Amino acid sequence: MLITEAQGKALLQAAAIATPSSQELSSLDEVRACRIALPVAVKAQVAAGGRGKAGGIRKAGSGAELEQAFGAIMAMRFGGEAPSSVLVESWLDIARELYLAVAIDSRVGGFNVLYSPRGGINIEDGPPPLSYPVGLARNFRAHVLRALLEPVESDAKVRERVISTARRLLEVAQANECTTVEINPLVVSSDGALIAADAKIVLDEAAAFRKTATAATIAAARDKAAREIRLCEEANLMLVWLDGEIGLISGGAGMTMAAMDAIDGAGAQPACFLDVSGNPTPAGFGLAFDLLDRAPNVKGILVSMFGGGLHTDRVAKTLVELLAKRVSSKPVTLRLNGTRSDLATTILGEAGHRNHATLEIAVADIVKKVAGTRS
């Protein structure tokens, strides 16, 4: 059973997948009261495909155009179905369009992850998407998908965000008993963020008697994710949640990915991609620790920073002050390397903390500490 885009995006939002600002409108009075900033996309809400080519998606740059688009769309039929409403969304500043989906495939005994660096309405005219046969959702491995993506996706930041989004699509599919969860296009915005510009979600009709997510649960999860995204944007931090146990606070995409690979190589999984290089201050580190300390899946935290232009002794002073005030009992391991790291080691040591000599030693330490919390 194909659900509407608005319903599908509610499920994506609950899994912390970004979507455009939107309102679902079903009357002219609601259209006139709409508060989404112009220009907007106006989309027919029907459980049928092919809306775009049939004229069911329109751009409106003024209030008059919005009313006109609403009236025209509501008078149309798509596969014999009349729209129940329209979804009005912020018009996106698009740098690239990608394709990402998970779908049940009997040949792999579960889910297949599909990705193409080229998305949009004519996706079927291009080469077939990359396929990662996962099977059961719990078999998903970030390093396997990363290796598959490297030959087709040259942007390392996009690769990591695609990996995180794919993991979340699997969560959506499993939690809501979906046969297909497809984002086409998955938009790369001008600032590098990934945004689900569309959502095609097909529920397993054989499981319709089970309802696995209530509206209240979806709304609460969506609100929490929106709050975290807003806080990180305001603080100039980059956060992508994953499903591991080791929270990672790092600086720079390269260092962060190296630390993630090291965690994976040590037999554990990172809980996030959290880059504080845009704000390596008490406020930035404070928010990072607060988010990880509150996350129930995070069992321990690794801070891995490299100082090029950044003076690691200043980071060390910040960490000493934060750790002295911190109330969480989650273990923390520190690795500060680069400019003034000798001073950083002294500052941390005087406060009773260890600056680990290498990233590998630091990773082994936090993995051991996290294992100890489970025993």
C-alpha positions in Angstrom: 0.0 0.0 0.0 1.5 3.3 -1.2 1.0 6.1 1.3 1.0 9.8 0.5 4.2 11.9 0.5 3.1 13.8 3.6 2.5 10.5 5.5 5.9 9.2 4.3 7.8 12.3 5.3 6.3 12.1 8.8 8.0 8.7 9.1 11.3 10.1 7.7 11.2 13.0 10.1 10.7 10.6 13.0 13.9 8.9 12.0 15.7 12.3 11.9 15.9 12.6 8.2 15.7 16.2 7.1 12.7 17.3 4.9 11.7 20.7 3.6 9.5 23.0 5.8 6.0 22.1 4.9 2.2 22.3 5.5 -0.5 20.0 4.3 -3.5 22.0 3.2 -7.0 20.8 2.2 -9.0 24.0 1.8 -8.7 27.5 0.3 -8.9 29.1 3.7 -5.9 27.0 4.8 -4.0 28.0 1.7 -4.6 31.7 2.4 -3.4 31.2 6.0 -0.2 29.3 4.9 3.0 30.5 6.6 5.6 28.8 4.4 7.9 31.4 2.9 7.6 31.8 -0.8 8.5 30.5 -3.3 7.0 27.1 -2.6 6.4 23.7 -4.3 2.7 22.7 -4.3 2.3 18.9 -4.5 -0.8 16.7 -5.0 -1.3 14.2 -2.2 -2.4 11.0 -3.7 -1.4 7.3 -3.2 -0.2 7.1 -6.9 3.0 7.7 -8.7 3.8 9.9 -11.7 2.5 13.2 -10.2 5.3 15.3 -11.5 5.0 14.4 -15.2 1.2 14.7 -14.9 1.3 18.3 -13.6 0.7 17.4 -9.9 3.8 19.4 -8.7 3.9 23.1 -9.3 5.9 26.1 -8.2 4.2 29.1 -6.7 6.1 32.4 -6.2 3.2 34.5 -4.8 0.0 34.1 -2.8 -2.1 34.3 -6.0 0.0 31.6 -7.7 -0.4 29.4 -4.7 -4.2 29.7 -4.7 -4.2 29.0 -8.5 -1.9 26.0 -8.1 -4.1 24.6 -5.3 -7.3 25.0 -7.3 -5.8 23.4 -10.4 -4.3 20.4 -8.6 -7.4 19.7 -6.5 -9.4 19.5 -9.7 -7.1 16.9 -11.3 -7.1 13.1 -11.1 -4.0 10.9 -10.8 -4.6 7.3 -11.8 -8.3 7.9 -11.2 -7.6 9.3 -7.7 -8.6 12.8 -6.6 -6.1 14.5 -4.3 -7.1 14.6 -0.6 -4.9 17.7 -0.1 -1.8 19.4 -1.2 1.6 19.5 0.4 3.1 23.0 0.3 6.9 23.0 0.8 9.8 25.5 0.8 11.4 25.6 -2.6 14.8 24.1 -2.3 18.2 25.5 -3.3 19.5 22.4 -5.1 23.1 21.7 -5.8 22.7 18.0 -6.7 19.9 15.4 -6.9 20.7 11.8 -5.7 18.6 8.6 -5.5 18.5 6.5 -2.3 16.1 3.6 -1.4 15.7 0.4 0.5 13.4 -2.3 -0.8 12.5 -5.8 0.1 14.2 -8.3 -2.2 13.5 -12.0 -1.8 16.8 -12.8 -3.5 18.8 -11.4 -0.6 16.5 -12.6 2.1 15.5 -9.1 3.2 16.5 -5.5 2.2 18.5 -4.1 -0.7 20.0 -0.6 -0.4 20.0 1.2 -3.7 22.0 4.4 -4.5 22.6 6.5 -7.5 24.6 9.8 -7.7 22.0 11.0 -10.1 18.4 11.3 -9.1 15.2 13.0 -10.4 12.2 12.1 -12.5 14.2 10.4 -15.3 16.2 8.1 -13.0 15.1 5.1 -15.0 16.8 6.4 -18.1 20.3 6.3 -16.5 22.5 3.4 -15.4 21.1 1.1 -12.8 21.7 2.2 -9.2 24.4 0.7 -7.0 23.1 -2.2 -4.9 24.0 -3.3 -1.4 22.3 -6.5 -0.5 21.9 -6.2 3.3 19.3 -8.9 4.0 18.2 -8.4 7.6 18.5 -4.7 8.7 20.8 -5.7 11.5 23.4 -6.9 9.0 24.0 -3.3 7.7 27.6 -2.4 7.9 28.8 1.2 7.2 32.2 0.1 6.0 30.7 -2.2 3.4 28.5 0.5 1.9 31.3 3.0 2.1 33.5 0.7 0.0 30.7 0.3 -2.6 30.1 4.1 -2.7 33.7 5.2 -3.2 33.9 4.4 -7.0 30.6 6.2 -7.8 30.4 9.0 -5.2 33.5 11.3 -5.1 32.3 13.6 -2.4 33.4 12.1 1.0 31.0 14.2 3.0 28.1 13.1 0.8 29.2 9.5 1.1 29.1 9.6 4.9 25.7 11.4 4.9 24.3 8.8 2.5 25.5 6.0 4.7 23.8 7.6 7.7 20.6 8.1 5.8 20.6 4.6 4.4 20.8 3.2 7.9 17.9 5.3 8.9 15.8 4.2 5.9 16.4 0.6 7.0 15.1 1.6 10.5 12.0 3.2 8.9 11.4 0.1 6.7 11.8 -2.3 9.6 9.8 -0.4 12.2 6.9 0.3 9.9 6.9 -2.9 7.9 7.6 -1.3 4.6 8.4 -3.1 1.3 9.9 0.1 -0.2 11.2 3.3 1.3 12.5 5.6 -1.6 13.8 9.1 -1.6 14.0 10.5 -5.2 15.4 13.0 -5.3 17.5 13.1 -2.2 18.7 16.7 -2.5 22.2 18.0 -1.7 21.5 21.6 -0.8 23.9 24.5 -1.4 25.2 24.2 2.1 25.9 20.4 1.7 23.0 19.1 3.7 20.9 16.1 2.5 17.2 16.8 2.3 14.4 14.3 1.3 12.6 16.3 -1.4 10.2 13.4 -1.9 9.2 10.2 -0.2 7.7 7.1 -1.7 6.9 4.6 1.0 5.0 1.3 0.4 3.6 -0.5 3.4 3.3 -4.3 3.5 -0.5 -4.8 3.2 -0.2 -8.2 4.8 1.0 -6.5 8.0 -1.7 -3.8 8.0 -3.4 -5.2 11.1 -0.3 -4.2 13.1 0.4 -0.5 13.7 4.0 -0.1 14.8 4.2 3.6 15.3 1.5 6.0 16.7 1.1 9.6 15.6 2.2 10.8 19.0 5.4 8.7 18.8 6.2 10.1 15.3 5.5 13.6 16.4 7.6 13.4 19.5 10.6 11.9 17.6 10.2 14.5 14.8 10.2 17.4 17.3 13.3 16.0 19.1 15.2 15.6 15.9 14.2 19.1 14.7 15.4 20.6 18.0 18.8 18.9 17.8 19.3 20.0 14.2 18.4 23.6 15.1 20.8 23.6 18.0 23.7 22.3 15.9 23.0 24.7 13.1 23.0 27.6 15.5 26.3 26.4 17.1 27.9 25.6 13.8 28.3 21.9 14.6 27.7 19.1 12.1 25.9 16.1 13.6 24.8 12.9 11.9 23.4 10.2 14.2 24.4 6.6 13.6 23.3 3.5 15.6 26.5 2.5 17.4 27.5 2.9 21.1 30.6 5.2 20.9 29.9 8.9 20.7 32.5 10.6 18.6 33.5 14.3 19.0 36.0 15.2 16.4 37.3 18.0 14.2 37.2 18.0 10.4 35.6 15.5 8.1 38.8 13.7 7.4 39.7 13.2 11.1 36.2 12.3 11.9 36.0 9.6 9.2 39.4 8.2 10.2 38.2 7.9 13.8 35.0 6.2 12.6 37.0 3.7 10.6 39.3 3.1 13.6 36.3 2.4 15.8 34.9 0.0 13.2 38.2 -1.7 12.9 38.3 -2.3 16.7 35.0 -4.2 16.5 32.7 -1.4 17.6 30.4 1.1 15.9 30.3 4.9 16.1 27.1 6.5 17.5 27.5 9.7 15.5 29.5 11.9 13.1 29.9 15.0 15.3 32.3 17.6 13.9 33.0 20.6 16.2 35.7 22.2 14.0 33.3 25.0 13.2 33.1 26.0 16.9 35.9 24.5 19.0 34.8 26.6 22.0 33.4 25.9 25.5 29.9 26.4 23.9 30.6 24.1 21.0 32.1 21.3 23.1 29.5 21.8 25.8 26.6 21.2 23.3 28.4 18.2 21.9 28.8 16.6 25.3 25.2 17.5 26.3 23.8 15.8 23.1 25.9 12.6 23.6 25.3 12.4 27.4 21.5 12.6 26.7 21.5 10.0 23.9 20.5 6.6 25.4 22.4 4.5 22.8 25.7 6.3 23.5 27.7 4.3 26.1 31.0 6.1 25.9 32.6 9.2 24.3 35.8 9.6 22.3 37.2 13.1 21.7 39.7 13.0 18.8 41.0 16.4 17.7 43.9 17.4 15.4 45.5 20.8 15.8 46.6 22.5 12.6 45.4 26.1 13.0 43.7 24.9 16.2 45.8 25.1 19.4 45.1 21.9 21.3 46.2 23.3 24.6 43.2 25.6 24.4 41.0 22.6 23.7 42.6 20.8 26.7 41.7 23.7 29.0 38.1 23.7 27.7 37.8 19.9 28.2 39.2 20.0 31.7 36.6 22.7 32.7 33.7 20.8 31.0 34.6 17.4 32.5 34.9 18.9 36.0 31.3 20.1 35.7 29.9 17.0 33.9 27.5 14.8 35.8 27.2 11.9 33.4 29.0 8.7 34.3 29.6 7.7 30.6 33.3 7.1 30.1 35.4 9.5 28.1 38.7 9.0 26.2 40.8 11.9 24.9 43.2 12.1 21.9 44.6 15.6 21.1 47.3 15.7 18.5 49.0 18.5 16.6 49.8 22.1 17.5 50.8 22.4 21.2 49.8 18.9 21.9 52.7 18.6 24.4 51.1 21.4 26.4 47.7 19.7 26.0 49.1 16.5 27.4 50.5 18.4 30.5 47.2 20.3 31.1 45.2 17.1 30.9 47.6 15.1 33.0 47.5 17.8 35.8 43.7 17.4 35.9 43.9 13.7 36.1 43.1 12.9 32.4 45.2 11.0 29.9 46.0 12.3 26.4 46.5 9.0 24.4 49.5 8.7 22.2 47.8 7.5 19.1 44.2 7.3 17.7 44.4 3.5 17.7 45.3 3.4 21.4 42.5 5.9 22.2 40.0 3.8 20.3 41.1 0.6 22.0 40.7 2.4 25.4 37.1 3.6 24.8 36.0 0.3 23.3 37.3 -1.5 26.4 35.6 1.0 28.7 32.3 0.6 26.9 32.6 -3.2 27.0 33.2 -2.8 30.8 29.9 -0.9 31.3 28.0 -3.9 29.8 29.6 -6.5 32.1 
